[in-house]
């Protein structure tokens, strides 16, 4: 068999193996998503959820998109110099077989430069993007939260 005949077959075998292995998006389950309602004119908000990696392979959430804001980033809260501050993270690790909670005061999806008010009862479309380029689309209901964390010491930093 000539090399030029083998290459297409080899490509199909590799493509089939990739399909059988599945994507990160196929391996994760997202539950209880919600977005924080904000007062009119508030420029930023956040979304929270629980992500379960059902596979035997580690994955990572590396980005997110939403039409409700100009910028969407992955964030966490950290105590720095005695003050709680938000910081952007490059990825959120999703260890094999484990559950990762995105919640107030911890990891979250940040909406920066809101294009609209987020009102309770509405839904926010969010696309989660994983390390392999696969995507999952979710709808996050907007909820009014009582944020215990929103104290004088909280500062949003990039």
C-alpha positions in Angstrom: 0.0 0.0 0.0 1.3 3.4 -0.9 1.9 6.1 1.7 -0.7 8.4 0.0 -3.3 5.7 0.5 -2.4 5.1 4.1 -2.5 8.7 5.3 -6.3 9.2 4.8 -7.0 5.9 6.6 -4.7 6.9 9.4 -6.4 10.3 9.7 -9.8 8.6 10.0 -8.6 6.2 12.7 -7.2 9.2 14.7 -10.4 11.1 14.2 -12.5 8.1 15.4 -10.3 7.6 18.4 -10.8 11.3 19.3 -14.6 10.9 19.0 -14.6 7.8 21.2 -12.5 9.6 23.8 -15.0 12.4 23.9 -14.5 16.0 24.5 -14.3 17.9 27.8 -17.7 19.3 27.1 -19.0 15.7 26.8 -17.4 14.7 30.1 -18.7 17.5 32.3 -22.1 18.1 33.9 -23.1 21.6 34.9 -25.8 22.0 37.6 -27.4 24.8 39.5 -26.1 27.7 37.4 -27.2 31.2 38.3 -26.2 34.8 37.7 -26.2 37.5 40.4 -28.8 40.2 39.9 -27.4 43.7 40.2 -28.9 47.1 40.7 -29.5 49.2 37.5 -26.3 50.8 36.3 -24.0 48.3 38.1 -21.2 47.6 35.6 -20.3 44.0 36.7 -21.9 40.8 37.9 -21.0 37.1 38.2 -22.3 33.6 37.5 -21.9 30.6 39.7 -22.5 26.8 39.2 -21.4 23.3 40.1 -19.3 21.4 37.5 -18.7 17.7 37.7 -16.0 16.1 35.6 -17.5 12.6 35.0 -14.4 11.3 33.1 -11.2 9.6 34.1 -9.2 12.5 32.6 -8.5 15.9 34.1 -10.0 18.8 32.3 -10.1 22.6 32.7 -12.5 25.5 32.2 -10.3 28.0 30.3 -12.8 30.7 29.2 -16.4 31.7 29.0 -18.5 33.9 26.8 -21.8 35.7 27.2 -23.7 38.3 25.2 -24.7 40.2 28.5 -21.2 41.8 29.0 -18.3 43.3 27.0 -15.8 41.0 28.8 -16.2 37.6 30.5 -13.4 36.3 32.7 -12.7 33.5 35.2 -12.1 34.8 38.7 -11.5 33.8 42.3 -11.3 35.6 45.6 -8.1 35.7 47.6 -7.1 37.2 50.9 -4.2 39.7 50.2 -2.8 42.0 52.8 -5.8 41.5 55.1 -8.3 42.3 52.3 -10.4 40.1 50.2 -9.7 40.8 46.5 -10.9 39.3 43.2 -8.3 38.1 40.8 -8.5 36.7 37.3 -7.4 33.1 36.8 -6.2 31.6 33.6 -8.2 28.4 34.1 -10.3 26.5 36.6 -9.0 22.9 37.0 -11.7 20.1 36.8 -10.0 17.0 38.2 -11.1 13.7 37.0 -14.1 12.3 38.8 -14.5 15.4 41.0 -16.9 18.2 41.6 -15.9 21.9 41.5 -18.2 24.6 43.0 -18.2 28.1 41.5 -19.7 30.1 44.3 -19.7 33.5 45.9 -16.5 34.2 47.7 -14.6 31.6 45.5 -14.3 30.7 41.9 -16.8 32.3 39.5 -17.4 33.6 36.0 -17.2 37.4 36.0 -19.2 39.6 33.7 -17.4 42.9 33.2 -19.1 45.8 31.4 -22.7 44.7 31.5 -24.6 45.6 28.4 -28.0 45.2 30.2 -29.4 45.1 33.7 -29.6 41.6 35.2 -33.0 41.3 36.8 -34.4 38.3 38.8 -36.4 36.0 36.7 -34.4 36.5 33.5 -31.9 34.1 32.1 -28.3 34.7 31.0 -26.8 32.7 28.2 -23.2 31.5 29.0 -20.9 29.4 26.9 -18.2 27.5 28.9 -15.0 26.8 26.9 -12.7 23.9 27.9 -9.0 23.3 27.4 -9.6 21.1 24.3 -11.7 23.9 22.6 -15.0 22.1 23.2 -17.9 24.2 24.5 -21.0 23.8 26.6 -23.9 26.3 26.5 -26.0 26.9 29.6 -28.7 29.3 30.8 -28.2 30.8 34.2 -31.3 32.2 35.9 -30.7 35.6 37.4 -31.1 35.5 41.2 -31.0 38.2 43.9 -28.2 37.2 46.3 -27.5 38.4 49.8 -23.8 38.8 49.6 -22.2 38.5 53.0 -18.9 39.0 51.4 -19.6 42.5 50.1 -17.8 44.4 52.9 -15.6 47.4 52.9 -12.6 45.2 52.3 -13.7 43.8 49.0 -11.9 45.3 46.0 -12.1 44.3 42.4 -8.6 44.2 40.9 -7.2 42.9 37.6 
